Amino acid sequence: MSGSAARLRRAARRAQLIGFGLSLFAKSTNTARLNLLVKGLPGLAVMLAGLVRTIGYQPKGLPKPRR
């Protein structure tokens, strides 16, 4: 499999996973949403930083991704 095909597959999987997570969040109760936000914001920040590195955008201060 070529590198670009593999990247497209990973991007499609990420998009599906994000959509699934947002769907679950939208259908959860207000209490569950608040609990997820309170406990999950640090983890969300780490996850988003990891995603930013995979799409080629490199803001100052973040280490370059390992390949």
FILUM-443121 format. One record per atom (N, C-alpha, C): residue number from 0; x, y, z; residue in one letter; atom name. Coordinates in nm, 4 decimals. Example, Ala and Ser with C-alpha at 12.3 -4.5 7.8 and 13.67 -1.06 7.14 Angstrom:
2
{milum 0; {1.3190; -0.5690; 0.7800}; A; N}
{milum 0; {1.2300; -0.4500; 0.7800}; A; CA}
{milum 0; {1.3200; -0.3300; 0.7800}; A; C}
{milum 1; {1.2850; -0.2250; 0.7080}; S; N}
{milum 1; {1.3670; -0.1060; 0.7140}; S; CA}
{milum 1; {1.2900; 0.0030; 0.7870}; S; C}
***
This chain:
67
{milum 0; {0.0852; -0.1166; 0.0000}; M; N}
{milum 0; {0.0000; 0.0000; 0.0000}; M; CA}
{milum 0; {0.0901; 0.1233; 0.0000}; M; C}
{milum 1; {0.0562; 0.2203; -0.0825}; S; N}
{milum 1; {0.1385; 0.3403; -0.0901}; S; CA}
{milum 1; {0.1181; 0.4261; 0.0344}; S; C}
{milum 2; {0.2131; 0.5147; 0.0574}; G; N}
{milum 2; {0.2071; 0.6013; 0.1751}; G; CA}
{milum 2; {0.0851; 0.6912; 0.1756}; G; C}
{milum 3; {0.0493; 0.7452; 0.0579}; S; N}
{milum 3; {-0.0646; 0.8364; 0.0540}; S; CA}
{milum 3; {-0.1963; 0.7619; 0.0778}; S; C}
{milum 4; {-0.2066; 0.6395; 0.0288}; A; N}
{milum 4; {-0.3278; 0.5603; 0.0522}; A; CA}
{milum 4; {-0.3415; 0.5282; 0.2005}; A; C}
{milum 5; {-0.2320; 0.4961; 0.2657}; A; N}
{milum 5; {-0.2346; 0.4662; 0.4088}; A; CA}
{milum 5; {-0.2743; 0.5899; 0.4890}; A; C}
{milum 6; {-0.2222; 0.7059; 0.4505}; R; N}
{milum 6; {-0.2586; 0.8297; 0.5203}; R; CA}
{milum 6; {-0.4078; 0.8592; 0.5043}; R; C}
{milum 7; {-0.4598; 0.8384; 0.3851}; L; N}
{milum 7; {-0.6024; 0.8620; 0.3620}; L; CA}
{milum 7; {-0.6885; 0.7677; 0.4456}; L; C}
{milum 8; {-0.6448; 0.6425; 0.4571}; R; N}
{milum 8; {-0.7172; 0.5461; 0.5389}; R; CA}
{milum 8; {-0.7192; 0.5865; 0.6853}; R; C}
{milum 9; {-0.6025; 0.6292; 0.7350}; R; N}
{milum 9; {-0.5952; 0.6733; 0.8751}; R; CA}
{milum 9; {-0.6822; 0.7959; 0.8979}; R; C}
{milum 10; {-0.6817; 0.8895; 0.8036}; A; N}
{milum 10; {-0.7643; 1.0094; 0.8166}; A; CA}
{milum 10; {-0.9125; 0.9728; 0.8168}; A; C}
{milum 11; {-0.9514; 0.8776; 0.7336}; A; N}
{milum 11; {-1.0914; 0.8338; 0.7299}; A; CA}
{milum 11; {-1.1303; 0.7678; 0.8620}; A; C}
{milum 12; {-1.0414; 0.6870; 0.9177}; R; N}
{milum 12; {-1.0699; 0.6223; 1.0466}; R; CA}
{milum 12; {-1.0842; 0.7255; 1.1574}; R; C}
{milum 13; {-0.9941; 0.8258; 1.1567}; R; N}
{milum 13; {-1.0019; 0.9318; 1.2575}; R; CA}
{milum 13; {-1.1337; 1.0069; 1.2458}; R; C}
{milum 14; {-1.1737; 1.0384; 1.1230}; A; N}
{milum 14; {-1.2990; 1.1110; 1.1024}; A; CA}
{milum 14; {-1.4174; 1.0298; 1.1535}; A; C}
{milum 15; {-1.4166; 0.8991; 1.1291}; Q; N}
{milum 15; {-1.5243; 0.8129; 1.1788}; Q; CA}
{milum 15; {-1.5254; 0.8090; 1.3310}; Q; C}
{milum 16; {-1.4084; 0.7992; 1.3907}; L; N}
{milum 16; {-1.3986; 0.7934; 1.5358}; L; CA}
{milum 16; {-1.4452; 0.9248; 1.5990}; L; C}
{milum 17; {-1.4061; 1.0366; 1.5407}; I; N}
{milum 17; {-1.4494; 1.1664; 1.5919}; I; CA}
{milum 17; {-1.6003; 1.1797; 1.5789}; I; C}
{milum 18; {-1.6552; 1.1396; 1.4646}; G; N}
{milum 18; {-1.7997; 1.1448; 1.4456}; G; CA}
{milum 18; {-1.8739; 1.0574; 1.5457}; G; C}
{milum 19; {-1.8201; 0.9392; 1.5708}; F; N}
{milum 19; {-1.8801; 0.8482; 1.6679}; F; CA}
{milum 19; {-1.8790; 0.9101; 1.8072}; F; C}
{milum 20; {-1.7654; 0.9675; 1.8456}; G; N}
{milum 20; {-1.7547; 1.0303; 1.9777}; G; CA}
{milum 20; {-1.8491; 1.1476; 1.9934}; G; C}
{milum 21; {-1.8593; 1.2305; 1.8889}; L; N}
{milum 21; {-1.9509; 1.3446; 1.8953}; L; CA}
{milum 21; {-2.0963; 1.2987; 1.9026}; L; C}
{milum 22; {-2.1281; 1.1912; 1.8323}; S; N}
{milum 22; {-2.2637; 1.1371; 1.8367}; S; CA}
{milum 22; {-2.2975; 1.0880; 1.9773}; S; C}
{milum 23; {-2.2049; 1.0167; 2.0392}; L; N}
{milum 23; {-2.2275; 0.9702; 2.1768}; L; CA}
{milum 23; {-2.2431; 1.0878; 2.2721}; L; C}
{milum 24; {-2.1590; 1.1896; 2.2550}; F; N}
{milum 24; {-2.1644; 1.3072; 2.3409}; F; CA}
{milum 24; {-2.2991; 1.3778; 2.3248}; F; C}
{milum 25; {-2.3460; 1.3906; 2.2008}; A; N}
{milum 25; {-2.4725; 1.4592; 2.1742}; A; CA}
{milum 25; {-2.5905; 1.3851; 2.2365}; A; C}
{milum 26; {-2.5830; 1.2529; 2.2465}; K; N}
{milum 26; {-2.6940; 1.1732; 2.2987}; K; CA}
{milum 26; {-2.6845; 1.1492; 2.4494}; K; C}
{milum 27; {-2.5769; 1.1963; 2.5119}; S; N}
{milum 27; {-2.5602; 1.1722; 2.6557}; S; CA}
{milum 27; {-2.6397; 1.2745; 2.7371}; S; C}
{milum 28; {-2.6558; 1.2442; 2.8642}; T; N}
{milum 28; {-2.7275; 1.3352; 2.9540}; T; CA}
{milum 28; {-2.6387; 1.4551; 2.9870}; T; C}
{milum 29; {-2.7007; 1.5604; 3.0384}; N; N}
{milum 29; {-2.6236; 1.6790; 3.0761}; N; CA}
{milum 29; {-2.5215; 1.6472; 3.1849}; N; C}
{milum 30; {-2.5586; 1.5621; 3.2781}; T; N}
{milum 30; {-2.4658; 1.5232; 3.3849}; T; CA}
{milum 30; {-2.3455; 1.4494; 3.3275}; T; C}
{milum 31; {-2.3708; 1.3582; 3.2360}; A; N}
{milum 31; {-2.2616; 1.2828; 3.1743}; A; CA}
{milum 31; {-2.1723; 1.3756; 3.0914}; A; C}
{milum 32; {-2.2325; 1.4697; 3.0205}; R; N}
{milum 32; {-2.1533; 1.5658; 2.9419}; R; CA}
{milum 32; {-2.0621; 1.6478; 3.0325}; R; C}
{milum 33; {-2.1187; 1.6986; 3.1422}; L; N}
{milum 33; {-2.0395; 1.7790; 3.2347}; L; CA}
{milum 33; {-1.9249; 1.6963; 3.2928}; L; C}
{milum 34; {-1.9535; 1.5725; 3.3277}; N; N}
{milum 34; {-1.8516; 1.4825; 3.3819}; N; CA}
{milum 34; {-1.7403; 1.4601; 3.2792}; N; C}
{milum 35; {-1.7778; 1.4369; 3.1547}; L; N}
{milum 35; {-1.6776; 1.4173; 3.0489}; L; CA}
{milum 35; {-1.5918; 1.5418; 3.0297}; L; C}
{milum 36; {-1.6561; 1.6580; 3.0315}; L; N}
{milum 36; {-1.5806; 1.7818; 3.0122}; L; CA}
{milum 36; {-1.4841; 1.8080; 3.1276}; L; C}
{milum 37; {-1.5324; 1.7896; 3.2493}; V; N}
{milum 37; {-1.4482; 1.8166; 3.3665}; V; CA}
{milum 37; {-1.3289; 1.7221; 3.3705}; V; C}
{milum 38; {-1.3535; 1.5946; 3.3466}; K; N}
{milum 38; {-1.2456; 1.4962; 3.3554}; K; CA}
{milum 38; {-1.1654; 1.4856; 3.2272}; K; C}
{milum 39; {-1.2256; 1.5241; 3.1158}; G; N}
{milum 39; {-1.1616; 1.4968; 2.9880}; G; CA}
{milum 39; {-1.0918; 1.6109; 2.9187}; G; C}
{milum 40; {-1.1007; 1.7333; 2.9695}; L; N}
{milum 40; {-1.0371; 1.8448; 2.8986}; L; CA}
{milum 40; {-0.8853; 1.8304; 2.8853}; L; C}
{milum 41; {-0.8127; 1.7895; 2.9894}; P; N}
{milum 41; {-0.6677; 1.7704; 2.9700}; P; CA}
{milum 41; {-0.6372; 1.6635; 2.8652}; P; C}
{milum 42; {-0.7098; 1.5536; 2.8693}; G; N}
{milum 42; {-0.6907; 1.4483; 2.7703}; G; CA}
{milum 42; {-0.7272; 1.4942; 2.6305}; G; C}
{milum 43; {-0.8326; 1.5752; 2.6203}; L; N}
{milum 43; {-0.8734; 1.6288; 2.4910}; L; CA}
{milum 43; {-0.7650; 1.7194; 2.4339}; L; C}
{milum 44; {-0.7053; 1.8012; 2.5177}; A; N}
{milum 44; {-0.5988; 1.8910; 2.4710}; A; CA}
{milum 44; {-0.4809; 1.8102; 2.4168}; A; C}
{milum 45; {-0.4440; 1.7039; 2.4852}; V; N}
{milum 45; {-0.3336; 1.6187; 2.4394}; V; CA}
{milum 45; {-0.3697; 1.5517; 2.3065}; V; C}
{milum 46; {-0.4937; 1.5026; 2.2967}; M; N}
{milum 46; {-0.5375; 1.4370; 2.1749}; M; CA}
{milum 46; {-0.5368; 1.5341; 2.0567}; M; C}
{milum 47; {-0.5888; 1.6547; 2.0774}; L; N}
{milum 47; {-0.5916; 1.7527; 1.9691}; L; CA}
{milum 47; {-0.4510; 1.7946; 1.9276}; L; C}
{milum 48; {-0.3603; 1.8069; 2.0238}; A; N}
{milum 48; {-0.2215; 1.8388; 1.9907}; A; CA}
{milum 48; {-0.1608; 1.7289; 1.9048}; A; C}
{milum 49; {-0.1921; 1.6046; 1.9365}; G; N}
{milum 49; {-0.1446; 1.4922; 1.8559}; G; CA}
{milum 49; {-0.2030; 1.4939; 1.7164}; G; C}
{milum 50; {-0.3307; 1.5286; 1.7045}; L; N}
{milum 50; {-0.3934; 1.5359; 1.5724}; L; CA}
{milum 50; {-0.3345; 1.6488; 1.4885}; L; C}
{milum 51; {-0.3079; 1.7609; 1.5529}; V; N}
{milum 51; {-0.2506; 1.8746; 1.4803}; V; CA}
{milum 51; {-0.1177; 1.8346; 1.4176}; V; C}
{milum 52; {-0.0377; 1.7591; 1.4899}; R; N}
{milum 52; {0.0916; 1.7169; 1.4369}; R; CA}
{milum 52; {0.0768; 1.6240; 1.3172}; R; C}
{milum 53; {-0.0328; 1.5489; 1.3096}; T; N}
{milum 53; {-0.0478; 1.4534; 1.2001}; T; CA}
{milum 53; {-0.0969; 1.5170; 1.0710}; T; C}
{milum 54; {-0.1513; 1.6370; 1.0779}; I; N}
{milum 54; {-0.2027; 1.6999; 0.9560}; I; CA}
{milum 54; {-0.1035; 1.7976; 0.8933}; I; C}
{milum 55; {0.0142; 1.8062; 0.9486}; G; N}
{milum 55; {0.1187; 1.8866; 0.8874}; G; CA}
{milum 55; {0.1299; 2.0277; 0.9417}; G; C}
{milum 56; {0.0344; 2.0739; 1.0183}; Y; N}
{milum 56; {0.0407; 2.2075; 1.0766}; Y; CA}
{milum 56; {0.1299; 2.2013; 1.1993}; Y; C}
{milum 57; {0.2286; 2.2870; 1.2059}; Q; N}
{milum 57; {0.3243; 2.2809; 1.3154}; Q; CA}
{milum 57; {0.3353; 2.4167; 1.3844}; Q; C}
{milum 58; {0.2497; 2.4439; 1.4843}; P; N}
{milum 58; {0.2629; 2.5700; 1.5562}; P; CA}
{milum 58; {0.3921; 2.5724; 1.6377}; P; C}
{milum 59; {0.4383; 2.6913; 1.6679}; K; N}
{milum 59; {0.5616; 2.7047; 1.7463}; K; CA}
{milum 59; {0.5420; 2.6443; 1.8845}; K; C}
{milum 60; {0.6442; 2.5789; 1.9331}; G; N}
{milum 60; {0.6412; 2.5236; 2.0674}; G; CA}
{milum 60; {0.6111; 2.3749; 2.0735}; G; C}
{milum 61; {0.5531; 2.3185; 1.9678}; L; N}
{milum 61; {0.5256; 2.1752; 1.9670}; L; CA}
{milum 61; {0.6431; 2.1013; 1.9031}; L; C}
{milum 62; {0.6821; 1.9879; 1.9584}; P; N}
{milum 62; {0.7925; 1.9143; 1.8962}; P; CA}
{milum 62; {0.7488; 1.8563; 1.7608}; P; C}
{milum 63; {0.8449; 1.8392; 1.6727}; K; N}
{milum 63; {0.8143; 1.7823; 1.5407}; K; CA}
{milum 63; {0.7798; 1.6344; 1.5566}; K; C}
{milum 64; {0.6838; 1.5863; 1.4768}; P; N}
{milum 64; {0.6443; 1.4447; 1.4880}; P; CA}
{milum 64; {0.7552; 1.3522; 1.4448}; P; C}
{milum 65; {0.7623; 1.2367; 1.5110}; R; N}
{milum 65; {0.8591; 1.1351; 1.4716}; R; CA}
{milum 65; {0.8017; 1.0535; 1.3580}; R; C}
{milum 66; {0.8816; 1.0166; 1.2638}; R; N}
{milum 66; {0.8345; 0.9365; 1.1491}; R; CA}
{milum 66; {0.9048; 0.8046; 1.1470}; R; C}
***
